Structures are given as structure tokens and as C-alpha cells.
Amino acid sequence: MADAAPLTGPPAQALGELAERIRDAAERGTRYILGVTGSPGSGKTTLAGALVRRINEREPKRAVHLPMDGFHLANSALDRLGIHDRKGAMETFDGWGFVALLDRVRTETTHTVYAPSFARAVDEAVAGDVAIEPEASIVIVEGNYLLVDEVPWSGVRDRLDAAWFCATPASEREARLIDRHVRHGRTTDAAAAWAREVDGRNAVLIEATAPRADLVVSGTTGRVLA
């Protein structure tokens, strides 16, 4: 297994250029919703978080990171449905709830909208952990299935102002995933099996959605690829 340290985000110059793209696209007085998607281990979560921090350095509280992972079904629900061994696949999320939240984010701009996050330490969603305040005029939505053309996920794209795809070579994604799973308690063999058989299967579907993105960004350098 190749060594894979936790990601720190794209280089500062590339990150600044991407943040400037967002600022240029976001109109004052309206809420701009950008989707950042990509396969497991692509670096999309790191990219989304880094972009939010970069924007807020100049304009505090203007941007917020909204992860799709908060809509993971609870482990008890996965057990009841018999799909715990596929956690991370589309059917293990509340897709309808996620789409409904995007409608709230778009229209409810005079009060705080609360959304769930996902805590890897306990492997469960955390209700009401993300606060989207009225002054948050840029919302960066991040997750695997934002561009999938299957109901209910097919409703996501029309609710975004733009969508970016985070692209990273498969070998690097797999190394990152194995490292992540080991750090969260799996043996090396179990981590490798999950990265290849579960995350890898999901990646086949997700990689096919890249042509629907407005922009393809490198998950390692932050450079615009297409």
C-alpha cells in the first residue's frame, strides 16, 4: 500500500484562483450554490472546505460548506435494510431529504437553516450540525452523487448554480481510502477490500458523471483540467 497522508488541500495559488472564480460567479443579493462532486478519495471534501475557508478569509461568514454525507442513513437503518455492507452506495443515503434541503437552502434566506454533518469517529450523521446563516451567500455543497442521473439524485443538478468535478487518479484515490479506513479502525486488509469492492464500485458510477460538470478540477493540484 502506498503511503497517503491526510489531505491538506490544493496549493495556495490554485486555491485562490478557484475561490476567485466563485466570487466572480456569485451575484450580490442572491445565494449562490456550487456543487463539488467526485469519487470517494478524490479530495472533494478537502477542496470544498479549503474553498470556504479561503473565501471567508476575505469576507467572514460569506461561505459555508454543506456535505451530502450528513444524509447517510443511520447504521441501525442500514442494518434493518440489510445494506450496511454497502454503506456509501446511493441507496444508503436519504436522497429525497437531501434534495428537499437544497430547496430550503435556496429559498429560506431570512433565517438559519440547519443541516446534518457526518462524524467519521462514530460513523454516523450528526443532526443540525451545519448552520447556514442568512449572511451565507455562497453555499458549497459537496458529495458523491450530485451529478447522477437517477431519481432522486437527478433533481440535484437543477438546484445548483454550477457543478465542479474533483478528478484524481484511481491509484491515488485508493491509497487515500485505504489510509482513511485504517485510521478509522479497519485492518489493512479490510481497508483495502472496502476501498476496492465498495468504494471502487461506487466510483465507477461517479466517474461517469464527470461530463455533466461545468468544470473539472484536479484533486491533487487544484488546477482546472477541463
TITOR-214276 format. One record per atom (N, C-alpha, C): x, y, z. Coordinates in steps of 0.2 Angstrom, whole numbers, plus 5000, padded with zeros to 4 digits. Layout:
<seros>
XYZ...
</seros>
This chain:
<seros>
500449945000500050005000500450065000500350114996500750174996500550215002501050255004500850305010500450355007499950375012499450435010499250475016499550525017499450575022498750605021498450625027497850665026497950725022497450745018497550795013497550865016497950915014497950975016497651035012497451005006497151055001497651074995497351104990497751124984498251184986498751184982499251244983498851314984499151354987498851424989498651464982499051464977498951494971498351464968498351404967497751374963497151384967497151374974496551384978496251454977496751504977496551574976496151584970496451554965496151564958495451534958495351474961494751444961494251484965494451514971494051554975493851614971494251644967494051704963493551684958493551624955493051604951492351604954492351584960491751584964491451654965491951694968491751764969491451794963491751784957491551824951490851794949490751734950490051704948489551724953489651734959489151744964488951814964488251824963488051894962487851914969487951984971487752004977486952014978486751994984486051994985485651934983486051884981485751814980486151764983485851704984486351654986486551604981487251594980487551554975487651484978487451434974487551364977488051334972488651314974489051274970489151204972489051154968489151084969489851064968490151034973490851004971490750924972490850884967490750814967491450774965491450714965491950674964491950604967492350554966492350494968492650494976492450434979492750434986493550434986493850474990494550484990494850534985494350574981494650614976494850684979494750694985494950764988494350814988493750794986493250844986493050874992493050844998492950865004493450915006494050905005494650945007494551005003494451004996494351054992493851104994493251074995492651114997492851155003493051125008493251155015493751215014494251195010494851245009494551305005494051295000493751354997493351395001492951365006492551405010493051445015493551415017494051455022494351515018494551495012494851555008494451615007493751595005493351655004493151685010493151655016492951685022493551725025494151715023494751755025494651825023494351835017494251905014493551925017493051885017492351905018492051855024492251865030491951825035491251805035491151745035490451715035490051715029490451735023490051735017489951665014490351615015490351555013490251495018489951445016489851385021489851325017490151275020490251205017489651165019489251135014488751095016488851025013489050975017489150905015488550865014488550825008488050775007488050715012488650705015488750645019488250645026488050705027487550715033486950675032486850655025486150615024486350545023486850515026486950445027486350425031486050365029485650335034485950315040485650305046485950285052486150215051486650195055486850125055486350075057485850095061485350055063484850045057484750095053484350085047484650045042485350055041485650015036485649935038485649925045485649855047484949825046484449865047483749845046483549835039483949875034483849865027484249815024484749785028485249735026485749765021485949825021486349855016486949895020487149875026487649905030488349895026488349835023489049815020489149855013488649895011488749945005488650015007488850035014488750105016489250145012488950195009489250245004488950244997488550184996488250174990487650224990487350244984486750284983486250264988486050204988485450184992485550184999486150205002486250215009486250285011485950325007485850395008485150415008484850465011484250495011484250545005484250524999484250574993483750624993483150594994482550644994482650694999482850685005482950735010483450785008484050755005484550805003484250854998483850824993483550874988483150924991482750904996482250944999482651005003483250985006483651035010483951085005484151064999484351114994483851164992483251144992482651194991482651244997482751215003482751265008483251315008483851285006484451325006484351385001484051364995483951414990483451474992482851444996482351494997482251525004482551495009482551515016483151555017483151615016483751665017483651715022483151715026483051765031483151735038483251675038483351635045483951585044484151555049484651505049484351435047484651405042484451335040484951295043484751245047485251195050485251125046485851105045485851035041486350995045486250925043486750875047487450875044487850855048488550835045488650765047489250735045489450665046490050665051490050625056490650615060490950555059491550555056491850485055492050455061492250485066492450455073491950405075491250425074490750375076490350345071490550365064490250335058489550345058489250405060488550425060488450495058487850515056487750585054487550625061487650685061487550725067487050785065486450775068485950825066486050895068485850945063485951015065486551045066487151005063487751025065488051085060487751095054487951145050487451195050487651255051487251315051487351365045486851365041486851415035486451475037486851525039486651585041486351635036485951675037485651725032486251755028486751775031487351815028487751765023487651705024488051655019487751655012488051695008487851705001488151654996488651614999488951564995488951494999488551444996488551384999488851334994489351294997489751244993489551184995489151154991488851084993489351034990489450984994489950934992489750864993489850814988489650744989489750704983489650644984489750594978489350594972488650604974488150594969487750654966488150704966487750774964487550774957487950734953487850734945487550674943487350624947487050564945486350574942486250544936485550554933485050494934484950484941484450444943484050474949483450464949482950494954483150464961483250504966483050574966483650614965484250584964484850624963484850674957484450654952484450694946484150764947483850764953483550834955484050884958484650854959485150894962485450954957485550934951485950974947485551044945484851034944484551094943484451144949484651114955484651164961485351194962485851174958486451204959486551264953486951314955487151364950487651344946488151294949488651274945488851204948489251164945489451104947490251084945490651074950491351054948491450984950491850954946492050884947492750884949492950844955493650844958493950774955494450784951494650724947495350704950495450644952496150614955496250544952496850524950496950464948496750404952496450354950496250294954496650274959497350264957497850234961497950284967497950344966497950394972497350394976496750394973496150384977496150324981496350264979496350204983496850214988497450234987497850244993497650284998497350344996497050385001496450355005496050315002495450275005495750225010496250185008496550135012496750165019497150225018497450265024496850285028496350315025495750335029495450285033495250225030494950165033495350145039496050135038496450115043496450165049496450225048496450275053495850275057495350245054494650245057494550175060495050125060494950065064494950005060494950005053494949945050495749915049495749855049496449825047496649845040497249835038497549855032497149815026497049745028496749705023496049725022495649735027494949755027494849825024495349865025495349935022495449935015495849895012496049885005495449855002495149805005494549765002493949815001493849855007493249905006493449955001494049985000494250034995494150004988494249944987494149914980493449894979493149864984492549824982491949864983491949914988491349954990491550024987492050064989492150124986492350124979492650074977492850064970492250054965491750014968491150004964490750074963490750114969490350174968490750224964491350224963491750264959491650254952491450194950491350184943490750224941490250224945489650264943489750344943490150364948490350434949490750464944491250424942491750444937491350464930490850424929490450434923490050494923489950524928489550594929490050654927490650644927491150704926490950744920490750714914490550764908489950804910489550794915489050844917489250904921489850904923490150954927490251014922490251074925490451144922491251144922491551114927492251124927492551064930493151034928493450984931494151004934494250994940494751014944495150964947495850964947496250914950496250914957496150854960496050844967496750844970497250854966497950854969498250924969498250954963498551014962498051074962497351064961496951114961496851154954497251124949497251154943496551134939496351184935495751164931495951124925495651064924495851014919495351024913494751044914494351044908493751094910
</seros>
